[in-house]
Amino acid sequence: MSLPAAGRLVAAHRAVLGTAAVLACCVAWATLVASPWPRSLAWTALMLVPVLMPLGGLLRGDRRTHAWATFCVAPYFLYGLTEVIANPSVRAAAAAILFASLAWFVALIAYLRFSRPLVAAPAVQDAPGA
């Protein structure tokens, strides 16, 4: 089932909102780091690269971008899971990154699922001699 244009736009914006949530969590996490300022700024910039790469295509509603953007979720999910388990001092921020990355993944998959083009069923032909 393919969504009408308005439904596709809503699904695309949900994926973009998930992206923005991951962005916000990364920035919030960077403020919690106890390292000196230039190092934390560089780490924040590095953490934002995977989420900024697909942003243009997500805003345009490009289906291919939604497909490959699912690969950009993995670093955030792994980072959040590792920090939740191993680092109690940033557990809340890491949990936010973990849940935001899951929300982003679900929004991307939902967009792909609902924007699938309809495929016509093949015509049924009678078998010869039947």
N, C-alpha and C positions, 0 to 999 in steps of 0.2 A: 504494500500500500504506500503510495507516494503522497506526501503532504502537499497541500497547496503552497503557493509562494509565501504567504504570510506565516504558515506553520514552519516552513523551512527557515525563515528569518528568525523566528522565536527560538528554534533549536540551535541555530548558529549563535545567537546571542547568549544562550545558556552555556555553550562551550566557551565563548569569550569571557563570560563571567567566571567560569571555573579557572580560566587562565589568569584573570585578574586576581582571583583569590590566592592562587599559587604565588603570583608576584607579590602580593601584600604580605603573605606569610614569610617569603624569603627576606623581604626588607625588614619585617619585624624580627626575624631571627638574627639578622645581621646586627641589629641594634643591641642584642643581648650578648654578643660576643665580647669577651673581655680582652681582646687583642687591641693593639694600637690602631689609631684611626686609618692610616693609609692601607694597612693590611686588611682590615675589615671591609673597607670600600672596594678593594680589588676582589675580595672573596664574594661580595655581593654582586659585583658586575659579572663575575664568572658564573655565579648561580643563576643569573637572569638570562644568560645566552640561550639555553634550550627553550625557554618559554617565549622569548621574543622572536625566534626564528619563524614560527608558523603564524604569528599574529596577523600579518597582512592578509594571508589567505583565509584565515578564520573570519576576519571582518568582512571579506568579500563573499563568504559562504561557499568557498571552493571545496568540493567534495574530496578531491585528492589530498588537499592540505589537511583536512580533517582525518583522513586515513593515516597519513604518515606522522601527524602530530601525536598519535597515540604512542609512538616510540619515544617522544620527548617527555612522557610522564614517568618513565622508569627511573631516571636519576633522582627525581624528587621523592618518589615512593621509597626507594632504597635508602636514601639519606634520612628521611623521616623515620622509617622503621628502625634503622641503626641507632639514631640519636635517642629515640624513645626508650630503647632497651638499654643503651650503654651510658647515657649522659643525663643524670637526674637534674642537673642545673638548667638545662634547656628543654626539659621534657614537654612543657606546655606548648612552646613554639614548634617543636618537632612534631607533636601530635597534630597541630594545626596544619602543618605542611603535609603530613600523612593524609589527613582527611580531605584537604583541598585537592591533593593530587588524585585521590580516588574519585572525587566529584568531577574533576576535569576529565578523567578517563571515561566515566559513565556518560557525561554530556557528549563527548566526542563519539562514542559508540552509539548513543541514542540518535544523534544527528545522522550518522551513516546508515543506521537501521531504517529510520523514517524517510530518508531522502533517496532510498533505493528506487531506481527506475522500474516501472512495471514491465514485465515480460509477458507478451501474449502467449497463450497456450497454443501448442501445435494443433493443427487440424487433424481430426481423427479420420483415417482412411479405412475403408472396408478392405479386408484381406481378399485377394483374388480367389475365386472358387468357393466363397463362403455363402 
